[in-house]
Amino acid sequence: MSSITSILVLGAGELGTYVLHSLAQHPLRAPTTTISVLLRESSINSNDDKAKAERLEALRKLGITFTTGDLTQDSEGGLSSIFRNFDVVICCSGYMAASGLQLKISRAVLAAGVPFYVPWQFGMDYEAIGRGYKQYMFDEQLDVRDLLRSQNNTRWVALSTGLFSSVLFPPLGGLVDIENRVVYGIGDWNRQFSTTTPEDIGKFTAELVLGPERDTVFAVNGPVYVAGDTVSYNDVARIVEDITGASFTRRLLTLEETEHDMVNTELLTPARICRNVLARGRGVLFQNADLWTPSAGLRVSSLSDFAKGYLPAFYENPT
């Protein structure tokens, strides 16, 4: 197996933090393998946000170092000069990012000659969704894949994880509206989709980079599918009612209704995008035959397990 001595993670938000922790604690991480996270200088040195400062201190205690850079403001050449110092670049800064940012990052990775690259492709299967979607980010995901497929020097994996479990619940609220006690289904309450918790996406990513199957999986140079759980809309409603102890109205949407919600771009929220993608029924359900199951046998959370720890923070005083 090819050796990895340096890893750079772009971003330390929710996903980036889980990826960093999983990398630092991976049982096959060599003592000489360094892990760094790219952050703006203002983020590294700021003491204004206590919670952020505590997260950064926790990373320091794991032996993670900080690399100064700004994905938005730095030039492509500037980013490339940073990236060329690393064997692996993992992009965890992407959800609802500025248009063109993922292409900029990917071009900088290729110019730097980075051996292994995990671009921001987490979530749904964007190729199955196809081009022409109203959310610009989806087409850009495909532009990134076209760019990466046009070269042979950098090996890459698009880790398709199904929906992030957190997008179903508040604050995003893709399927669950706590305030109004509504759970949405689309088309058929028994229709299923794949979902993975952000923490488990971190585990899969670390296994991809540091696990024994790295060379085999990276040889794909394309999408690899994982899923923590596969659930139906009925399952989501049952989970929410079991955890809150309250009754929720079940509202079944049609494709036409979700398409109508997409017309007014001023009201185009992430929740409406989520429901519309589910309604179209492409790129959201990964069959078992397609799934990568790491030989290490990762322990992952069901949606029910995730909701038990996540949902109570958004729900009080059930009646």
PAMI-380130 format. One record per residue (C-alpha): x, y, z; residue number from 1; residue in one letter. Coordinates in nm, 3 decimals, decimal comma. Layout:
<pt x="X" y="Y" z="Z" num="NUM" residu="a"/>
...
This chain:
<pt x="0,000" y="0,000" z="0,000" num="1" residu="m"/>
<pt x="0,132" y="0,344" z="-0,089" num="2" residu="s"/>
<pt x="0,247" y="0,550" z="0,209" num="3" residu="s"/>
<pt x="0,073" y="0,862" z="0,333" num="4" residu="i"/>
<pt x="0,280" y="1,110" z="0,533" num="5" residu="t"/>
<pt x="0,072" y="1,430" z="0,517" num="6" residu="s"/>
<pt x="-0,302" y="1,501" z="0,502" num="7" residu="i"/>
<pt x="-0,475" y="1,837" z="0,461" num="8" residu="l"/>
<pt x="-0,843" y="1,885" z="0,542" num="9" residu="v"/>
<pt x="-1,013" y="2,193" z="0,402" num="10" residu="l"/>
<pt x="-1,248" y="2,333" z="0,664" num="11" residu="g"/>
<pt x="-1,335" y="2,252" z="1,024" num="12" residu="a"/>
<pt x="-1,712" y="2,284" z="1,024" num="13" residu="g"/>
<pt x="-1,939" y="1,999" z="1,124" num="14" residu="e"/>
<pt x="-1,812" y="1,752" z="0,866" num="15" residu="l"/>
<pt x="-1,451" y="1,870" z="0,872" num="16" residu="g"/>
<pt x="-1,433" y="1,828" z="1,249" num="17" residu="t"/>
<pt x="-1,563" y="1,471" z="1,230" num="18" residu="y"/>
<pt x="-1,318" y="1,388" z="0,950" num="19" residu="v"/>
<pt x="-1,028" y="1,533" z="1,147" num="20" residu="l"/>
<pt x="-1,117" y="1,339" z="1,461" num="21" residu="h"/>
<pt x="-1,156" y="1,015" z="1,268" num="22" residu="s"/>
<pt x="-0,824" y="1,062" z="1,090" num="23" residu="l"/>
<pt x="-0,638" y="1,147" z="1,411" num="24" residu="a"/>
<pt x="-0,780" y="0,846" z="1,594" num="25" residu="q"/>
<pt x="-0,758" y="0,594" z="1,310" num="26" residu="h"/>
<pt x="-0,581" y="0,277" z="1,432" num="27" residu="p"/>
<pt x="-0,365" y="0,257" z="1,117" num="28" residu="l"/>
<pt x="-0,244" y="0,616" z="1,125" num="29" residu="r"/>
<pt x="0,134" y="0,603" z="1,137" num="30" residu="a"/>
<pt x="0,304" y="0,818" z="1,404" num="31" residu="p"/>
<pt x="0,481" y="1,004" z="1,123" num="32" residu="t"/>
<pt x="0,160" y="1,090" z="0,938" num="33" residu="t"/>
<pt x="0,077" y="1,456" z="0,993" num="34" residu="t"/>
<pt x="-0,277" y="1,595" z="0,975" num="35" residu="i"/>
<pt x="-0,346" y="1,962" z="0,915" num="36" residu="s"/>
<pt x="-0,656" y="2,172" z="0,861" num="37" residu="v"/>
<pt x="-0,674" y="2,477" z="0,636" num="38" residu="l"/>
<pt x="-0,827" y="2,776" z="0,813" num="39" residu="l"/>
<pt x="-0,829" y="3,151" z="0,771" num="40" residu="r"/>
<pt x="-0,579" y="3,326" z="0,997" num="41" residu="e"/>
<pt x="-0,865" y="3,517" z="1,160" num="42" residu="s"/>
<pt x="-1,032" y="3,187" z="1,253" num="43" residu="s"/>
<pt x="-0,714" y="3,043" z="1,402" num="44" residu="i"/>
<pt x="-0,638" y="3,347" z="1,618" num="45" residu="n"/>
<pt x="-0,988" y="3,464" z="1,707" num="46" residu="s"/>
<pt x="-1,097" y="3,447" z="2,070" num="47" residu="n"/>
<pt x="-1,440" y="3,603" z="2,008" num="48" residu="d"/>
<pt x="-1,620" y="3,272" z="1,956" num="49" residu="d"/>
<pt x="-1,575" y="3,057" z="2,266" num="50" residu="k"/>
<pt x="-1,726" y="2,744" z="2,110" num="51" residu="a"/>
<pt x="-1,499" y="2,772" z="1,806" num="52" residu="k"/>
<pt x="-1,194" y="2,828" z="2,025" num="53" residu="a"/>
<pt x="-1,278" y="2,515" z="2,222" num="54" residu="e"/>
<pt x="-1,313" y="2,311" z="1,901" num="55" residu="r"/>
<pt x="-0,975" y="2,430" z="1,778" num="56" residu="l"/>
<pt x="-0,813" y="2,351" z="2,111" num="57" residu="e"/>
<pt x="-0,958" y="1,999" z="2,094" num="58" residu="a"/>
<pt x="-0,798" y="1,959" z="1,751" num="59" residu="l"/>
<pt x="-0,464" y="2,077" z="1,885" num="60" residu="r"/>
<pt x="-0,480" y="1,815" z="2,159" num="61" residu="k"/>
<pt x="-0,523" y="1,548" z="1,890" num="62" residu="l"/>
<pt x="-0,195" y="1,664" z="1,735" num="63" residu="g"/>
<pt x="-0,364" y="1,837" z="1,441" num="64" residu="i"/>
<pt x="-0,181" y="2,142" z="1,306" num="65" residu="t"/>
<pt x="-0,326" y="2,450" z="1,137" num="66" residu="f"/>
<pt x="-0,237" y="2,568" z="0,787" num="67" residu="t"/>
<pt x="-0,326" y="2,927" z="0,704" num="68" residu="t"/>
<pt x="-0,524" y="2,988" z="0,387" num="69" residu="g"/>
<pt x="-0,848" y="3,126" z="0,250" num="70" residu="d"/>
<pt x="-1,029" y="2,917" z="-0,010" num="71" residu="l"/>
<pt x="-1,232" y="3,213" z="-0,130" num="72" residu="t"/>
<pt x="-0,977" y="3,494" z="-0,125" num="73" residu="q"/>
<pt x="-0,654" y="3,313" z="-0,214" num="74" residu="d"/>
<pt x="-0,573" y="3,273" z="-0,582" num="75" residu="s"/>
<pt x="-0,570" y="2,936" z="-0,751" num="76" residu="e"/>
<pt x="-0,191" y="2,956" z="-0,763" num="77" residu="g"/>
<pt x="-0,175" y="3,048" z="-0,396" num="78" residu="g"/>
<pt x="-0,385" y="2,747" z="-0,300" num="79" residu="l"/>
<pt x="-0,179" y="2,522" z="-0,524" num="80" residu="s"/>
<pt x="0,140" y="2,628" z="-0,346" num="81" residu="s"/>
<pt x="-0,021" y="2,521" z="-0,018" num="82" residu="i"/>
<pt x="-0,162" y="2,193" z="-0,149" num="83" residu="f"/>
<pt x="0,164" y="2,068" z="-0,301" num="84" residu="r"/>
<pt x="0,300" y="2,004" z="0,048" num="85" residu="n"/>
<pt x="0,046" y="1,725" z="0,110" num="86" residu="f"/>
<pt x="-0,012" y="1,367" z="-0,004" num="87" residu="d"/>
<pt x="-0,389" y="1,389" z="0,049" num="88" residu="v"/>
<pt x="-0,633" y="1,680" z="0,027" num="89" residu="v"/>
<pt x="-0,987" y="1,631" z="0,160" num="90" residu="i"/>
<pt x="-1,237" y="1,907" z="0,088" num="91" residu="c"/>
<pt x="-1,490" y="1,949" z="0,369" num="92" residu="c"/>
<pt x="-1,586" y="2,303" z="0,279" num="93" residu="s"/>
<pt x="-1,853" y="2,293" z="0,017" num="94" residu="g"/>
<pt x="-2,216" y="2,281" z="0,116" num="95" residu="y"/>
<pt x="-2,393" y="2,585" z="-0,036" num="96" residu="m"/>
<pt x="-2,050" y="2,736" z="-0,113" num="97" residu="a"/>
<pt x="-2,001" y="3,017" z="-0,362" num="98" residu="a"/>
<pt x="-2,042" y="2,923" z="-0,726" num="99" residu="s"/>
<pt x="-1,715" y="2,814" z="-0,885" num="100" residu="g"/>
<pt x="-1,533" y="2,744" z="-0,558" num="101" residu="l"/>
<pt x="-1,520" y="2,366" z="-0,600" num="102" residu="q"/>
<pt x="-1,375" y="2,397" z="-0,949" num="103" residu="l"/>
<pt x="-1,117" y="2,645" z="-0,822" num="104" residu="k"/>
<pt x="-1,012" y="2,411" z="-0,543" num="105" residu="i"/>
<pt x="-0,996" y="2,111" z="-0,774" num="106" residu="s"/>
<pt x="-0,786" y="2,293" z="-1,034" num="107" residu="r"/>
<pt x="-0,545" y="2,398" z="-0,758" num="108" residu="a"/>
<pt x="-0,523" y="2,037" z="-0,637" num="109" residu="v"/>
<pt x="-0,438" y="1,914" z="-0,987" num="110" residu="l"/>
<pt x="-0,184" y="2,192" z="-1,047" num="111" residu="a"/>
<pt x="-0,015" y="2,097" z="-0,719" num="112" residu="a"/>
<pt x="0,015" y="1,733" z="-0,824" num="113" residu="g"/>
<pt x="-0,153" y="1,606" z="-0,506" num="114" residu="v"/>
<pt x="-0,145" y="1,223" z="-0,521" num="115" residu="p"/>
<pt x="-0,485" y="1,163" z="-0,353" num="116" residu="f"/>
<pt x="-0,791" y="1,390" z="-0,352" num="117" residu="y"/>
<pt x="-1,133" y="1,361" z="-0,190" num="118" residu="v"/>
<pt x="-1,337" y="1,648" z="-0,338" num="119" residu="p"/>
<pt x="-1,658" y="1,783" z="-0,190" num="120" residu="w"/>
<pt x="-1,894" y="1,527" z="-0,342" num="121" residu="q"/>
<pt x="-2,054" y="1,403" z="-0,021" num="122" residu="f"/>
<pt x="-2,426" y="1,341" z="-0,017" num="123" residu="g"/>
<pt x="-2,640" y="1,241" z="-0,312" num="124" residu="m"/>
<pt x="-2,531" y="1,081" z="-0,638" num="125" residu="d"/>
<pt x="-2,505" y="1,395" z="-0,850" num="126" residu="y"/>
<pt x="-2,454" y="1,203" z="-1,173" num="127" residu="e"/>
<pt x="-2,782" y="1,021" z="-1,122" num="128" residu="a"/>
<pt x="-2,953" y="1,355" z="-1,060" num="129" residu="i"/>
<pt x="-2,805" y="1,490" z="-1,382" num="130" residu="g"/>
<pt x="-2,745" y="1,836" z="-1,520" num="131" residu="r"/>
<pt x="-2,983" y="2,129" z="-1,547" num="132" residu="g"/>
<pt x="-3,097" y="2,130" z="-1,184" num="133" residu="y"/>
<pt x="-3,200" y="2,467" z="-1,044" num="134" residu="k"/>
<pt x="-2,941" y="2,449" z="-0,765" num="135" residu="q"/>
<pt x="-2,613" y="2,559" z="-0,928" num="136" residu="y"/>
<pt x="-2,404" y="2,343" z="-0,696" num="137" residu="m"/>
<pt x="-2,527" y="2,019" z="-0,855" num="138" residu="f"/>
<pt x="-2,399" y="2,105" z="-1,203" num="139" residu="d"/>
<pt x="-2,071" y="2,218" z="-1,055" num="140" residu="e"/>
<pt x="-2,028" y="1,878" z="-0,888" num="141" residu="q"/>
<pt x="-2,044" y="1,725" z="-1,236" num="142" residu="l"/>
<pt x="-1,802" y="1,985" z="-1,374" num="143" residu="d"/>
<pt x="-1,556" y="1,883" z="-1,102" num="144" residu="v"/>
<pt x="-1,590" y="1,517" z="-1,198" num="145" residu="r"/>
<pt x="-1,534" y="1,598" z="-1,564" num="146" residu="d"/>
<pt x="-1,220" y="1,791" z="-1,471" num="147" residu="l"/>
<pt x="-1,084" y="1,508" z="-1,256" num="148" residu="l"/>
<pt x="-1,158" y="1,249" z="-1,524" num="149" residu="r"/>
<pt x="-0,963" y="1,452" z="-1,779" num="150" residu="s"/>
<pt x="-0,632" y="1,374" z="-1,605" num="151" residu="q"/>
<pt x="-0,443" y="1,070" z="-1,478" num="152" residu="n"/>
<pt x="-0,198" y="1,205" z="-1,219" num="153" residu="n"/>
<pt x="-0,420" y="1,266" z="-0,916" num="154" residu="t"/>
<pt x="-0,625" y="0,974" z="-0,790" num="155" residu="r"/>
<pt x="-0,963" y="1,073" z="-0,653" num="156" residu="w"/>
<pt x="-1,283" y="0,940" z="-0,498" num="157" residu="v"/>
<pt x="-1,627" y="1,099" z="-0,490" num="158" residu="a"/>
<pt x="-1,768" y="0,965" z="-0,164" num="159" residu="l"/>
<pt x="-2,145" y="0,942" z="-0,216" num="160" residu="s"/>
<pt x="-2,311" y="0,903" z="0,123" num="161" residu="t"/>
<pt x="-2,681" y="0,956" z="0,067" num="162" residu="g"/>
<pt x="-2,846" y="1,243" z="0,250" num="163" residu="l"/>
<pt x="-2,669" y="1,377" z="0,558" num="164" residu="f"/>
<pt x="-2,892" y="1,262" z="0,845" num="165" residu="s"/>
<pt x="-2,881" y="1,611" z="0,992" num="166" residu="s"/>
<pt x="-3,049" y="1,772" z="0,689" num="167" residu="v"/>
<pt x="-3,373" y="1,586" z="0,762" num="168" residu="l"/>
<pt x="-3,420" y="1,759" z="1,098" num="169" residu="f"/>
<pt x="-3,396" y="2,119" z="1,221" num="170" residu="p"/>
<pt x="-3,238" y="2,360" z="1,163" num="171" residu="p"/>
<pt x="-3,243" y="2,261" z="0,795" num="172" residu="l"/>
<pt x="-3,569" y="2,069" z="0,829" num="173" residu="g"/>
<pt x="-3,573" y="1,880" z="0,503" num="174" residu="g"/>
<pt x="-3,843" y="1,640" z="0,621" num="175" residu="l"/>
<pt x="-3,920" y="1,734" z="0,980" num="176" residu="v"/>
<pt x="-4,081" y="2,064" z="1,083" num="177" residu="d"/>
<pt x="-4,064" y="2,062" z="1,463" num="178" residu="i"/>
<pt x="-4,228" y="2,402" z="1,513" num="179" residu="e"/>
<pt x="-4,544" y="2,304" z="1,325" num="180" residu="n"/>
<pt x="-4,522" y="1,933" z="1,408" num="181" residu="r"/>
<pt x="-4,520" y="1,816" z="1,049" num="182" residu="v"/>
<pt x="-4,331" y="1,528" z="0,890" num="183" residu="v"/>
<pt x="-4,312" y="1,532" z="0,511" num="184" residu="y"/>
<pt x="-4,320" y="1,232" z="0,285" num="185" residu="g"/>
<pt x="-4,298" y="1,237" z="-0,092" num="186" residu="i"/>
<pt x="-4,498" y="1,024" z="-0,332" num="187" residu="g"/>
<pt x="-4,530" y="0,716" z="-0,115" num="188" residu="d"/>
<pt x="-4,476" y="0,675" z="0,258" num="189" residu="w"/>
<pt x="-4,293" y="0,347" z="0,194" num="190" residu="n"/>
<pt x="-4,045" y="0,496" z="-0,054" num="191" residu="r"/>
<pt x="-3,688" y="0,465" z="0,074" num="192" residu="q"/>
<pt x="-3,368" y="0,669" z="0,061" num="193" residu="f"/>
<pt x="-3,013" y="0,631" z="0,193" num="194" residu="s"/>
<pt x="-2,874" y="0,845" z="0,473" num="195" residu="t"/>
<pt x="-2,550" y="0,870" z="0,672" num="196" residu="t"/>
<pt x="-2,468" y="1,072" z="0,982" num="197" residu="t"/>
<pt x="-2,197" y="1,339" z="0,956" num="198" residu="p"/>
<pt x="-1,992" y="1,152" z="1,216" num="199" residu="e"/>
<pt x="-2,007" y="0,831" z="1,013" num="200" residu="d"/>
<pt x="-1,913" y="1,017" z="0,696" num="201" residu="i"/>
<pt x="-1,602" y="1,119" z="0,888" num="202" residu="g"/>
<pt x="-1,533" y="0,753" z="0,969" num="203" residu="k"/>
<pt x="-1,579" y="0,641" z="0,608" num="204" residu="f"/>
<pt x="-1,350" y="0,920" z="0,487" num="205" residu="t"/>
<pt x="-1,076" y="0,829" z="0,733" num="206" residu="a"/>
<pt x="-1,103" y="0,463" z="0,635" num="207" residu="e"/>
<pt x="-1,083" y="0,559" z="0,271" num="208" residu="l"/>
<pt x="-0,756" y="0,748" z="0,329" num="209" residu="v"/>
<pt x="-0,585" y="0,542" z="0,600" num="210" residu="l"/>
<pt x="-0,746" y="0,198" z="0,571" num="211" residu="g"/>
<pt x="-0,596" y="-0,107" z="0,400" num="212" residu="p"/>
<pt x="-0,819" y="-0,070" z="0,093" num="213" residu="e"/>
<pt x="-0,700" y="0,280" z="0,000" num="214" residu="r"/>
<pt x="-0,519" y="0,186" z="-0,320" num="215" residu="d"/>
<pt x="-0,803" y="-0,036" z="-0,439" num="216" residu="t"/>
<pt x="-1,075" y="0,218" z="-0,368" num="217" residu="v"/>
<pt x="-0,884" y="0,515" z="-0,508" num="218" residu="f"/>
<pt x="-0,826" y="0,316" z="-0,825" num="219" residu="a"/>
<pt x="-1,197" y="0,375" z="-0,897" num="220" residu="v"/>
<pt x="-1,128" y="0,741" z="-0,983" num="221" residu="n"/>
<pt x="-1,498" y="0,807" z="-0,950" num="222" residu="g"/>
<pt x="-1,792" y="0,761" z="-0,714" num="223" residu="p"/>
<pt x="-1,788" y="0,516" z="-0,424" num="224" residu="v"/>
<pt x="-2,117" y="0,460" z="-0,243" num="225" residu="y"/>
<pt x="-2,170" y="0,421" z="0,131" num="226" residu="v"/>
<pt x="-2,479" y="0,440" z="0,351" num="227" residu="a"/>
<pt x="-2,525" y="0,432" z="0,724" num="228" residu="g"/>
<pt x="-2,895" y="0,347" z="0,696" num="229" residu="d"/>
<pt x="-3,178" y="0,309" z="0,448" num="230" residu="t"/>
<pt x="-3,515" y="0,434" z="0,565" num="231" residu="v"/>
<pt x="-3,864" y="0,518" z="0,440" num="232" residu="s"/>
<pt x="-4,064" y="0,833" z="0,507" num="233" residu="y"/>
<pt x="-4,280" y="0,621" z="0,735" num="234" residu="n"/>
<pt x="-3,967" y="0,536" z="0,933" num="235" residu="d"/>
<pt x="-3,882" y="0,905" z="0,971" num="236" residu="v"/>
<pt x="-4,230" y="0,985" z="1,105" num="237" residu="a"/>
<pt x="-4,222" y="0,694" z="1,347" num="238" residu="r"/>
<pt x="-3,875" y="0,788" z="1,474" num="239" residu="i"/>
<pt x="-3,975" y="1,150" z="1,536" num="240" residu="v"/>
<pt x="-4,293" y="1,056" z="1,723" num="241" residu="e"/>
<pt x="-4,116" y="0,793" z="1,932" num="242" residu="d"/>
<pt x="-3,844" y="1,034" z="2,040" num="243" residu="i"/>
<pt x="-4,063" y="1,340" z="2,106" num="244" residu="t"/>
<pt x="-4,361" y="1,153" z="2,247" num="245" residu="g"/>
<pt x="-4,586" y="1,380" z="2,040" num="246" residu="a"/>
<pt x="-4,813" y="1,331" z="1,742" num="247" residu="s"/>
<pt x="-4,703" y="1,484" z="1,412" num="248" residu="f"/>
<pt x="-4,913" y="1,559" z="1,108" num="249" residu="t"/>
<pt x="-4,798" y="1,354" z="0,811" num="250" residu="r"/>
<pt x="-4,806" y="1,549" z="0,488" num="251" residu="r"/>
<pt x="-4,743" y="1,358" z="0,166" num="252" residu="l"/>
<pt x="-4,611" y="1,583" z="-0,111" num="253" residu="l"/>
<pt x="-4,624" y="1,523" z="-0,485" num="254" residu="t"/>
<pt x="-4,345" y="1,589" z="-0,732" num="255" residu="l"/>
<pt x="-4,557" y="1,872" z="-0,876" num="256" residu="e"/>
<pt x="-4,582" y="2,041" z="-0,537" num="257" residu="e"/>
<pt x="-4,207" y="2,028" z="-0,482" num="258" residu="t"/>
<pt x="-4,145" y="2,157" z="-0,835" num="259" residu="e"/>
<pt x="-4,375" y="2,451" z="-0,764" num="260" residu="h"/>
<pt x="-4,171" y="2,527" z="-0,450" num="261" residu="d"/>
<pt x="-3,861" y="2,558" z="-0,669" num="262" residu="m"/>
<pt x="-4,004" y="2,828" z="-0,898" num="263" residu="v"/>
<pt x="-3,949" y="3,130" z="-0,676" num="264" residu="n"/>
<pt x="-3,571" y="3,151" z="-0,630" num="265" residu="t"/>
<pt x="-3,612" y="3,404" z="-0,347" num="266" residu="e"/>
<pt x="-3,790" y="3,135" z="-0,144" num="267" residu="l"/>
<pt x="-3,555" y="2,856" z="-0,251" num="268" residu="l"/>
<pt x="-3,444" y="2,710" z="0,082" num="269" residu="t"/>
<pt x="-3,219" y="2,406" z="0,139" num="270" residu="p"/>
<pt x="-3,524" y="2,224" z="0,280" num="271" residu="a"/>
<pt x="-3,720" y="2,274" z="-0,043" num="272" residu="r"/>
<pt x="-3,422" y="2,162" z="-0,251" num="273" residu="i"/>
<pt x="-3,394" y="1,849" z="-0,036" num="274" residu="c"/>
<pt x="-3,761" y="1,762" z="-0,079" num="275" residu="r"/>
<pt x="-3,750" y="1,823" z="-0,453" num="276" residu="n"/>
<pt x="-3,446" y="1,598" z="-0,500" num="277" residu="v"/>
<pt x="-3,621" y="1,325" z="-0,302" num="278" residu="l"/>
<pt x="-3,935" y="1,373" z="-0,509" num="279" residu="a"/>
<pt x="-3,743" y="1,322" z="-0,833" num="280" residu="r"/>
<pt x="-3,625" y="0,992" z="-0,694" num="281" residu="g"/>
<pt x="-3,279" y="0,985" z="-0,851" num="282" residu="r"/>
<pt x="-2,947" y="0,962" z="-0,669" num="283" residu="g"/>
<pt x="-3,090" y="0,918" z="-0,320" num="284" residu="v"/>
<pt x="-3,118" y="0,539" z="-0,279" num="285" residu="l"/>
<pt x="-2,808" y="0,323" z="-0,299" num="286" residu="f"/>
<pt x="-2,874" y="-0,047" z="-0,340" num="287" residu="q"/>
<pt x="-2,675" y="-0,290" z="-0,127" num="288" residu="n"/>
<pt x="-2,486" y="-0,424" z="-0,429" num="289" residu="a"/>
<pt x="-2,343" y="-0,076" z="-0,492" num="290" residu="d"/>
<pt x="-2,219" y="-0,010" z="-0,139" num="291" residu="l"/>
<pt x="-1,857" y="-0,007" z="-0,027" num="292" residu="w"/>
<pt x="-1,835" y="-0,192" z="0,303" num="293" residu="t"/>
<pt x="-1,487" y="-0,140" z="0,451" num="294" residu="p"/>
<pt x="-1,313" y="-0,457" z="0,559" num="295" residu="s"/>
<pt x="-1,255" y="-0,296" z="0,897" num="296" residu="a"/>
<pt x="-1,628" y="-0,332" z="0,963" num="297" residu="g"/>
<pt x="-1,706" y="0,024" z="1,071" num="298" residu="l"/>
<pt x="-1,974" y="0,065" z="1,334" num="299" residu="r"/>
<pt x="-2,224" y="0,316" z="1,200" num="300" residu="v"/>
<pt x="-2,538" y="0,473" z="1,345" num="301" residu="s"/>
<pt x="-2,894" y="0,413" z="1,232" num="302" residu="s"/>
<pt x="-3,113" y="0,715" z="1,169" num="303" residu="l"/>
<pt x="-3,299" y="0,631" z="1,489" num="304" residu="s"/>
<pt x="-2,976" y="0,631" z="1,691" num="305" residu="d"/>
<pt x="-2,873" y="0,962" z="1,539" num="306" residu="f"/>
<pt x="-3,212" y="1,124" z="1,604" num="307" residu="a"/>
<pt x="-3,210" y="1,019" z="1,970" num="308" residu="k"/>
<pt x="-2,897" y="1,221" z="2,029" num="309" residu="g"/>
<pt x="-2,973" y="1,507" z="1,790" num="310" residu="y"/>
<pt x="-3,345" y="1,581" z="1,794" num="311" residu="l"/>
<pt x="-3,408" y="1,666" z="2,164" num="312" residu="p"/>
<pt x="-3,205" y="1,985" z="2,130" num="313" residu="a"/>
<pt x="-3,472" y="2,119" z="1,895" num="314" residu="f"/>
<pt x="-3,779" y="1,993" z="2,077" num="315" residu="y"/>
<pt x="-3,908" y="2,089" z="2,421" num="316" residu="e"/>
<pt x="-4,224" y="2,027" z="2,623" num="317" residu="n"/>
<pt x="-4,393" y="1,747" z="2,425" num="318" residu="p"/>
<pt x="-4,765" y="1,724" z="2,492" num="319" residu="t"/>
